[in-house]
Amino acid sequence: MPSVEELIAVARLRNEIASWHDDVTLEPTIAAVYLGISAKKLEELRGVEPDKDGNGGGPPFIKMTNRKSKGLNQSVLYKLGDLRRYQREHTVGSVFEGCQRAGMFAMITVEEPFFTRKQPDGTLQIERHISDFYDLDARDQLFFQFLKSEVDVRFIPWSVAAHARWSDEGLRNEVRSHWEDLLSQELEALRQTR
C-alpha cells in the first residue's frame, strides 16, 4: 500500500498532466497514471470490445504500425483529450449506477440454476446454487437425488433467491446479506444526493 506522501506525489503528477493540451500524446504508462489505473489494466482494456451500450471498452488509442513490425510490439499512444472524455463517460453518481454500468445487476434478472425441492404445501425450497459446493459429498447426494427426481433444477434470479425458502438457513442468510449490502449502499448513495 503506497504511503500518503507517495499518493500525494502521484496526485501532483496527475494535476500536471491535466494542465496539458488535449492533443498531447501520452505513453501508456503515463496515460495509466493519469487515469489512476495500472499500466497492466490499461493494456487489458485495449483488448476489450465495448458492449452495445459502449460500456466495458478502454479509451481510444493510437497504434503506430509499421509494416516491418511483427506481432504486438508496435507503439501505442493515447491522446489526453481522449483520456479526459473516457473519464467523463465513466464517471458515476452512485454505487448503484456503477454497479449497473458494470452489469452487476444481472443478478436481478439473469436466472441461475439452483437445486430445488417441492414442499408438501406446493412451495419450492432452494437447496443450493448448482455450482456452490465445497462439500463434494453433499453435491453428490443432491445430484443422485436429482437423478431420482427427488430434487429439480430451476433457473431463478438471485434477487428471487434472496427472498425464497432455503433448506440451509446459513446459505440463505449469506445470499440475503449480500443483497442487503448492495441495497444499503444504494440507499445511502440516494440519501447523499438529496
N, C-alpha and C positions, 0 to 999 in steps of 0.2 A: 504494500500500500504506500503510495507516494506521501511524502510529508506535506504539510501545509505550504511550506516555502517552495517546494517543487511544483505544487499545484498553482501557486501564485505566479511562478515563472512561466508556466505553460499558458495561463490566462493572459499574461502580458504579451506573450508571443502571438496568441490569437488576436489580441487587440491590435497589435502592429500589422498583422496580415490583413485584418478587417479594414485598415485605412488605405489599402492599395486599390488600384483601379480594377473594375470588373474584367477587363481584358487581360490582366496579368495571368500567365500560365504558371501552374504550380506542379512540382514533382509530387508523386503520390504520398510520400512521407509527410510533406508539408501540408498537403490537402487533408490528410488524415488528422494532423494536429489541429488544423482549423476547424474541422467537423467535430473534434473531440472523440474520435474513434481510433482504433489501432490501424496501422497500415495493412495488417493481415485482413481485418474486417473490410476495409475499403477494397482490397484485392478480391475478396469473396463477392462483394457487391457488384463488381464488374461482370461477374458471370451469372448474375441473377436477372432473369427477364421479369419486368413488371407484369402484374396481372391486368385484367381488362379495365380495372379502375385506376391503373397507374401506380398501384402500391407494390412494394417489395423490391423494386429495382434500385440500383445505385444511381449516383449522379452521372450526368453525361461526361464523357471523357474523350480526349483526342488521342488517337492511336497513330503514331508516326510510323508508317510502314515503309519498308524497303524491300524491293523485290528479291534482293540477295539474302535478306534475313530469313532464317528458318525458325519455325516454332513461335514460342511466346515471348521471345526476348526482345520484342520491339518496344520502343519508348511509349510511355503513356503519360499524358499531361492533363491537368484539369484547369478550366478557366474559373477564376474566382467568382465571376458573376453566376456561373452555373452552380457552384457550391452554395452561394447565397440563396439562389432560387430553390435548390434542393432542401436547404434548411427550412425555408418558409413553408414549402409544401409538406414538410414532415413535422411541423410544429403542431402540437395538440393542446387542447384546453383542459383536458381532464384525463384521469386514468381510464375512464370509460371509453373516451374517444381513441386513446392509444391502443387499448385492447381491441376495439372494433376495427381499427385500421390494420392491426396485426393479425386479424382473423381469429382472435381468441374467443369470439362469441359463437363460433361454430358449435361450441358445447351447448348452446341454446337450441339449435335447430338440427345439427347433424346427429343422426341416430347411430348409436354404438351397440355392439352385440353384448347382451347380458344373459347369463343363465337365469331363468325364472321358473318358479313353481306355482301352479294354480292352487289356491287355498280352497278349503271346503265351502267357504262363503262366495266363491267365484272370483275373488280378487287375486291379483298377481303379487307374488313376493319375489323380490330380487335376491338371488343367491350371491352373485358377484359378477363383475365385468369378466368377459370371457378370457381376457389376457392378464387378469390380476391374480397371479398365483405365485406365491413364494413357497407354498407348501404343495409339492408335487403330488403327494398322496390325496390331498383334498381335490386337486384338479382331476386326477384320475377317477376319483369317486364320482364327481359331478359328470364327467364325460360318460362313464358307464351308466349313470342314471339317465343321461340324455339318450344313449343308445336304447335304453329300455323304455323310453318315452315317459319317464318319471319327472324329468325337467325338460324345459323347452329353451330355445334360444330366441329371444325377442330383441328387436332393434329399438332402442329407447334413447332419447336425448338426455345428456347429463342433467339438464335443468329439471326434467321429469323425475329422473332417478333420485335427485336430492329430496324430493317430496314423497317418494314411494316407500312402501313397506319393505324392509330387508330382513333376511334371516339372521344376519350378523349386525348387531347394533353398532359395533365398533366401526365396521366398514361404512355403514350409513352415516354415522357421525362424522367420519372423515370427509365424505362427499359433501355433507351439509356444511361442514366447517369451511371448506374451500369455497363453496357457493356463497356463504355468508360473508367471508372476507372480501370477495370480489364485489358484492353488492354494497358492503360497508364503505369500501374505498370509493366507489362511485357516488354514494350518498354524500360522503364528506366533500368530494370534489364539487358536487352540485351546490352544497351549502356555501362553499367558499366563493362561488360565482354569483351569489345573490347581490 
